Amino acid sequence: MPLATHALVAAAVSMAMLLGSTGATYVAFNDVHRMPLGRSDMTVSPVRVGGQMRMYMAGGCAADQICYDPSSTMECFCGMLTNSTHYFLPSENAYKAAADMPRERYRHAAAEVDGTIYLFGGRSLRDDVITQVDAYDTVTDTWSTPCSWGAAGSDNTAFVDGSKIFLVGGWTADYAAPIGQLLEFDPAACTFTEKAPLPTPRGDVSSVSVGGRHFVMGGFANGDFCNGSKVIESYVAASDSWTSHQELKLGRADMAVGHIESHVFAIAGETVNNMCSRSIPVPDVERLDAGDGDGGHNYTADWVVEQEIGHDRFRFVATSFGTSIFLFGGQGAWTENIDGEGHGGFPIHDTALLYTPRLFGDGTNIFDGNDAAAAPIRSALLEALVAAVATAAASGFL
């Protein structure tokens, strides 16, 4: 086969693989432009600024996590934190720098209300819990510290309901117990109000919100760092109540979560080997469908295992955008002699991925022209096809 024809066929095959068949569901993982800084244990907050969607990444560990004690590969440390803020523009497949945070932190929670992103808890490089609540104004590109949270923990999660931010889960300063307290934070008054507690206290949790229901997913529970939790519980602010759902097929912590339409996704994450001596990445993706009942979504179905992510990744973040989920950073699987001095550890990632379904129930797919999140991939494939056709024509094969 002539070279030009090879190029044309290759481009066509790439397009066909992404388009998929009519029987396909959620299967496409595609590379997104690399992050300007590799990081894990950060936060990502989607905010629309001036009509433009931005995904703000704040703080995090910016170095490989190294395990210095050969007798315990569970005791690993981040050698460098960052106070940098970057945002990703899905419409341009590009990153831009924003103002630096007032302080370094990682393993914190973040949420946005009225264009301001608030950071809660987390740890310093010395492993001290950070009590300052830092706030970033996305319009003026400035940070402030409006108040403090004396009972702050780390490895917590946050979600928004109306004009309030809810904080839940995580670990106490001495890691003695997971936090079950649910707090409602009022940005206008900078006050915290206690609400119905999380039924199963957990640290290293993740959360995602769909239609007024806030899912708190996985983590490590009851001081058990040997088994990732399968527990899924959701909170409804209007009734200040919790609901338990079917458990995950595979327990995990430090996972990425998101939703596509009303479907909830648990993506990769962290568990521990059978000897409880080393963290290992969970490779798969699970999906929870909304279902129907009493005039609304009840989420009573079992979780469905989709497929493996194809990348060893945990302690990373995700954000939903239209019919896609963007995944950023994280840590990879155990690597021997990661520092060149005989110590093993977990490498930092500077890569990002786009998770997109091939086909929805209404017959549309990511190439229907309506999904801005898929635009960079769609444009790249179209450019490849145009180039291949032009080469073939110039060579006399068309």
C-alpha positions as CSV (number, residue, x, y, z in Angstrom):
1,M,0.0,0.0,0.0
2,P,1.5,3.4,-0.9
3,L,2.5,5.7,1.9
4,A,-0.2,8.3,1.3
5,T,-2.9,5.6,1.3
6,H,-1.4,4.3,4.6
7,A,-1.8,7.8,6.1
8,L,-5.4,8.1,4.9
9,V,-6.4,4.7,6.2
10,A,-4.7,5.4,9.6
11,A,-6.5,8.6,10.0
12,A,-9.8,7.0,9.0
13,V,-9.2,4.1,11.5
14,S,-8.5,6.6,14.3
15,M,-11.7,8.4,13.6
16,A,-13.7,5.1,13.5
17,M,-12.2,4.0,16.8
18,L,-13.4,7.2,18.5
19,L,-16.8,7.2,16.8
20,G,-17.4,3.6,17.8
21,S,-20.3,1.4,17.0
22,T,-24.0,1.9,17.8
23,G,-23.7,-0.7,20.6
24,A,-20.8,1.0,22.4
25,T,-21.1,2.9,25.6
26,Y,-18.4,4.6,27.7
27,V,-15.1,3.6,26.4
28,A,-13.0,6.4,25.0
29,F,-9.9,7.7,26.9
30,N,-8.0,10.3,25.0
31,D,-4.9,12.3,25.8
32,V,-5.2,16.0,26.6
33,H,-2.4,18.5,26.5
34,R,0.1,17.9,29.3
35,M,-0.1,20.0,32.5
36,P,2.5,22.7,33.0
37,L,3.3,21.1,36.4
38,G,2.9,17.5,37.5
39,R,0.9,17.4,40.7
40,S,-1.3,15.1,42.8
41,D,-3.6,15.7,45.8
42,M,-4.7,19.0,44.4
43,T,-8.2,20.3,43.7
44,V,-9.9,21.2,40.4
45,S,-12.8,23.6,40.2
46,P,-14.8,24.4,37.0
47,V,-15.8,28.0,36.7
48,R,-17.3,29.9,33.8
49,V,-15.6,33.3,33.5
50,G,-16.8,35.8,30.9
51,G,-18.6,33.0,29.1
52,Q,-15.4,30.8,29.0
53,M,-15.2,27.6,30.9
54,R,-12.1,27.3,33.0
55,M,-10.9,24.4,35.2
56,Y,-8.8,25.8,38.1
57,M,-6.2,23.5,39.6
58,A,-4.9,24.7,43.0
59,G,-2.0,23.4,45.1
60,G,-1.0,19.8,45.5
61,C,2.1,17.7,45.8
62,A,4.5,18.6,42.9
63,A,7.1,15.8,43.3
64,D,7.4,12.0,43.4
65,Q,6.3,10.5,46.7
66,I,9.3,8.7,48.1
67,C,9.2,5.9,50.7
68,Y,12.3,6.1,52.9
69,D,11.5,3.3,55.3
70,P,12.2,-0.1,53.5
71,S,10.1,-1.9,56.2
72,S,7.0,0.1,55.3
73,T,6.0,1.2,51.8
74,M,2.9,2.8,53.3
75,E,5.0,5.6,54.9
76,C,5.8,7.8,51.9
77,F,6.3,11.5,51.7
78,C,5.9,14.3,49.2
79,G,9.1,16.2,48.9
80,M,7.7,19.4,47.4
81,L,4.3,21.2,47.6
82,T,3.1,24.0,45.3
83,N,1.1,27.1,45.8
84,S,0.6,27.6,42.1
85,T,-2.8,27.9,40.4
86,H,-3.4,27.0,36.7
87,Y,-6.5,26.8,34.8
88,F,-7.3,24.6,31.8
89,L,-9.3,25.9,28.8
90,P,-11.1,22.9,27.2
91,S,-12.1,25.0,24.2
92,E,-8.4,25.6,23.4
93,N,-6.8,22.5,25.0
94,A,-4.4,24.8,26.8
95,Y,-3.4,25.9,30.3
96,K,-2.8,29.4,31.7
97,A,-1.3,30.5,35.0
98,A,-3.3,32.3,37.6
99,A,-2.2,34.1,40.8
100,D,-0.4,32.0,43.3
101,M,-2.2,30.8,46.4
102,P,-1.3,32.5,49.8
103,R,0.3,29.3,51.0
104,E,1.3,25.8,49.8
105,R,-1.2,23.1,50.6
106,Y,-2.3,19.6,49.4
107,R,-4.9,17.0,50.3
108,H,-7.4,19.8,50.8
109,A,-11.0,20.4,49.5
110,A,-12.3,23.2,47.3
111,A,-15.6,24.5,46.1
112,E,-16.8,27.5,44.1
113,V,-19.7,29.9,44.8
114,D,-20.5,33.0,42.7
115,G,-17.1,33.0,40.9
116,T,-15.0,32.6,44.1
117,I,-13.1,29.3,44.8
118,Y,-12.7,28.5,48.5
119,L,-10.0,26.1,49.9
120,F,-10.5,24.1,53.1
121,G,-8.1,22.1,55.2
122,G,-5.3,20.0,53.8
123,R,-1.7,19.7,55.0
124,S,1.6,21.6,54.8
125,L,4.9,20.0,53.9
126,R,5.5,19.4,57.6
127,D,2.1,17.5,57.7
128,D,0.4,20.2,59.8
129,V,-3.3,20.7,59.1
130,I,-4.0,24.1,57.5
131,T,-6.8,26.1,59.2
132,Q,-6.9,29.2,57.0
133,V,-9.7,29.4,54.5
134,D,-8.3,30.9,51.3
135,A,-10.5,32.4,48.7
136,Y,-9.7,33.0,45.0
137,D,-11.7,35.6,43.0
138,T,-11.7,34.3,39.4
139,V,-12.7,37.7,37.9
140,T,-10.0,39.8,39.6
141,D,-7.4,37.0,39.8
142,T,-6.7,37.7,43.5
143,W,-6.5,35.6,46.7
144,S,-7.7,36.5,50.2
145,T,-8.0,34.7,53.5
146,P,-11.5,35.6,54.8
147,C,-11.5,33.4,57.9
148,S,-10.2,30.3,59.5
149,W,-11.6,26.8,60.3
150,G,-10.3,25.7,63.7
151,A,-11.5,22.1,63.4
152,A,-10.0,21.6,59.9
153,G,-8.8,18.2,58.8
154,S,-7.3,16.8,55.6
155,D,-8.2,14.4,52.8
156,N,-11.8,15.8,52.9
157,T,-14.2,16.8,50.2
158,A,-16.6,19.6,49.5
159,F,-19.7,20.2,47.4
160,V,-22.1,23.1,46.7
161,D,-25.8,23.4,47.2
162,G,-27.3,26.7,46.3
163,S,-25.1,29.4,47.9
164,K,-23.7,27.2,50.6
165,I,-20.6,24.9,50.6
166,F,-20.7,21.6,52.5
167,L,-17.6,20.0,54.0
168,V,-17.4,16.3,54.9
169,G,-15.0,13.5,55.5
170,G,-11.3,13.5,55.9
171,W,-8.8,12.8,58.8
172,T,-8.2,14.5,62.1
173,A,-4.8,16.2,62.6
174,D,-3.3,13.1,64.2
175,Y,-5.0,10.6,61.8
176,A,-6.6,9.0,64.9
177,A,-10.1,8.9,63.3
178,P,-12.0,9.6,60.1
179,I,-14.2,12.7,60.2
180,G,-18.0,12.1,60.1
181,Q,-19.0,15.7,60.7
182,L,-20.9,17.5,57.9
183,L,-20.5,21.3,58.0
184,E,-22.4,23.9,56.0
185,F,-20.2,26.9,55.2
186,D,-21.8,30.2,54.4
187,P,-19.4,32.2,52.3
188,A,-21.2,35.5,52.9
189,A,-20.8,35.2,56.7
190,C,-17.8,32.9,56.8
191,T,-19.5,30.7,59.3
192,F,-19.8,26.9,59.8
193,T,-23.0,25.2,60.8
194,E,-23.2,21.5,61.7
195,K,-25.6,19.3,59.7
196,A,-26.6,15.6,59.7
197,P,-23.3,13.6,60.0
198,L,-21.9,11.3,57.4
199,P,-23.3,7.8,58.3
200,T,-20.0,6.1,57.5
201,P,-17.0,8.4,58.5
202,R,-14.2,8.2,55.9
203,G,-11.0,9.9,54.9
204,D,-9.6,10.2,51.4
205,V,-13.1,10.5,50.1
206,S,-14.4,12.0,46.8
207,S,-17.7,13.6,46.0
208,V,-19.8,14.5,43.0
209,S,-23.2,16.2,42.7
210,V,-26.0,15.3,40.3
211,G,-29.4,17.0,40.4
212,G,-29.3,18.1,44.0
213,R,-28.0,14.8,45.3
214,H,-24.4,14.8,46.6
215,F,-22.6,11.5,46.5
216,V,-19.7,10.9,48.9
217,M,-17.7,8.0,47.6
218,G,-15.1,5.4,48.8
219,G,-12.2,6.4,51.0
220,F,-10.7,4.6,54.0
221,A,-13.0,3.9,56.9
222,N,-12.6,3.1,60.6
223,G,-8.8,3.5,60.6
224,D,-8.6,0.6,58.1
225,F,-5.9,1.7,55.7
226,C,-5.6,-1.8,54.3
227,N,-8.9,-1.8,52.3
228,G,-10.4,0.9,50.2
229,S,-14.1,1.5,51.1
230,K,-16.9,0.4,48.8
231,V,-19.4,2.6,50.6
232,I,-21.5,5.1,48.6
233,E,-23.8,7.6,50.5
234,S,-25.6,10.6,49.2
235,Y,-26.8,13.8,50.9
236,V,-29.8,16.0,50.0
237,A,-29.6,19.4,51.6
238,A,-33.3,20.2,51.4
239,S,-34.1,17.4,53.8
240,D,-30.7,17.3,55.6
241,S,-30.7,13.6,55.1
242,W,-28.4,10.8,53.9
243,T,-29.2,7.8,51.7
244,S,-27.1,4.6,51.3
245,H,-26.6,3.2,47.8
246,Q,-25.3,-0.1,46.4
247,E,-21.6,-0.5,47.1
248,L,-18.8,-0.2,44.5
249,K,-17.6,-3.5,43.0
250,L,-14.0,-2.6,44.1
251,G,-13.3,-0.6,47.1
252,R,-11.1,2.5,46.5
253,A,-9.9,5.8,47.9
254,D,-8.4,8.9,46.3
255,M,-10.4,8.2,43.2
256,A,-11.5,10.6,40.5
257,V,-15.3,11.1,40.2
258,G,-17.6,12.7,37.8
259,H,-21.0,12.5,36.0
260,I,-22.2,12.4,32.5
261,E,-25.8,13.4,32.3
262,S,-27.3,11.6,35.2
263,H,-24.7,8.8,35.3
264,V,-22.2,8.8,38.2
265,F,-18.6,7.5,37.6
266,A,-15.9,6.2,39.9
267,I,-12.6,6.3,38.1
268,A,-9.5,4.4,39.1
269,G,-8.2,5.3,42.6
270,E,-6.2,3.7,45.4
271,T,-6.3,0.4,47.3
272,V,-3.7,-1.7,49.1
273,N,-2.1,-5.0,48.4
274,N,-3.0,-8.2,50.2
275,M,-0.1,-7.8,52.7
276,C,-1.2,-4.2,53.5
277,S,2.3,-3.1,52.7
278,R,1.9,-1.0,49.5
279,S,-0.7,1.2,47.8
280,I,-1.7,0.1,44.4
281,P,-3.9,1.8,41.7
282,V,-7.3,0.5,41.1
283,P,-7.5,0.1,37.3
284,D,-11.2,0.2,36.4
285,V,-14.1,2.6,35.9
286,E,-17.5,1.9,37.5
287,R,-20.8,3.6,36.5
288,L,-24.0,4.1,38.6
289,D,-27.2,4.8,36.6
290,A,-29.9,7.0,37.9
291,G,-32.9,4.7,37.5
292,D,-36.5,5.8,37.9
293,G,-38.7,5.8,40.9
294,D,-41.3,8.0,42.6
295,G,-41.0,10.5,39.8
296,G,-37.3,11.0,40.1
297,H,-33.9,9.3,40.1
298,N,-33.4,6.9,42.9
299,Y,-29.9,5.4,42.1
300,T,-30.8,2.0,43.5
301,A,-29.1,-0.1,40.8
302,D,-25.8,-2.0,41.1
303,W,-22.6,-0.4,39.9
304,V,-21.5,-1.4,36.4
305,V,-17.9,-2.0,35.6
306,E,-17.0,-0.2,32.4
307,Q,-13.4,-0.9,31.5
308,E,-9.9,-0.3,32.7
309,I,-8.6,3.2,32.5
310,G,-5.3,2.0,30.9
311,H,-3.2,4.3,33.1
312,D,-2.0,3.6,36.6
313,R,-3.4,6.6,38.5
314,F,-4.7,7.6,41.9
315,R,-4.7,10.8,44.1
316,F,-5.9,12.7,41.0
317,V,-8.8,14.9,40.2
318,A,-11.6,15.1,37.7
319,T,-14.3,17.5,36.6
320,S,-17.4,16.9,34.4
321,F,-17.9,19.1,31.3
322,G,-20.9,18.4,29.1
323,T,-20.7,14.8,27.9
324,S,-17.1,14.3,29.0
325,I,-15.0,14.0,32.2
326,F,-11.5,15.6,32.3
327,L,-8.9,13.8,34.5
328,F,-5.8,15.6,35.7
329,G,-2.5,14.6,37.3
330,G,-2.1,12.1,40.1
331,Q,0.4,9.5,41.0
332,G,1.4,6.3,39.3
333,A,2.2,2.8,40.4
334,W,5.1,1.8,42.7
335,T,8.5,2.4,41.1
336,E,11.8,0.9,42.4
337,N,14.7,3.3,43.0
338,I,12.6,6.3,42.0
339,D,15.1,8.8,43.4
340,G,18.2,7.1,42.1
341,E,19.3,6.4,45.7
342,G,17.7,3.1,46.2
343,H,14.3,4.3,47.5
344,G,11.0,3.3,45.9
345,G,8.0,5.4,45.5
346,F,5.1,6.7,43.4
347,P,5.8,8.9,40.4
348,I,4.0,12.2,39.9
349,H,1.9,12.6,36.7
350,D,1.7,15.7,34.5
351,T,-0.7,14.1,32.1
352,A,-4.4,14.7,31.6
353,L,-7.1,12.6,30.0
354,L,-10.5,13.1,28.5
355,Y,-13.1,10.5,29.1
356,T,-16.0,10.6,26.6
357,P,-18.8,8.2,25.8
358,R,-19.1,7.0,22.2
359,L,-22.9,7.0,22.1
360,F,-25.8,8.3,24.2
361,G,-29.3,7.0,24.4
362,D,-30.6,9.8,22.1
363,G,-28.4,8.6,19.3
364,T,-25.9,11.6,19.5
365,N,-22.2,11.1,20.0
366,I,-19.2,13.2,20.7
367,F,-18.8,14.2,17.1
368,D,-22.3,15.8,16.7
369,G,-20.7,19.2,16.9
370,N,-22.4,20.2,20.1
371,D,-19.8,19.0,22.6
372,A,-17.1,21.7,23.2
373,A,-15.1,19.3,25.4
374,A,-14.4,17.0,22.5
375,A,-13.5,19.9,20.2
376,P,-9.7,19.6,20.5
377,I,-9.8,15.9,19.7
378,R,-12.3,16.4,16.9
379,S,-10.2,19.1,15.4
380,A,-7.0,17.1,15.6
381,L,-8.6,14.1,13.8
382,L,-10.1,16.3,11.1
383,E,-6.8,17.9,10.5
384,A,-5.2,14.4,10.2
385,L,-7.8,13.4,7.7
386,V,-7.4,16.6,5.7
387,A,-3.6,16.2,5.6
388,A,-3.8,12.6,4.6
389,V,-6.2,13.4,1.8
390,A,-4.0,16.2,0.6
391,T,-0.9,14.0,0.6
392,A,-2.8,11.3,-1.3
393,A,-4.1,13.7,-3.9
394,A,-0.6,15.3,-4.4
395,S,0.8,11.8,-4.9
396,G,-1.8,10.9,-7.5
397,F,-3.6,8.3,-5.4
398,L,-6.9,10.1,-5.4
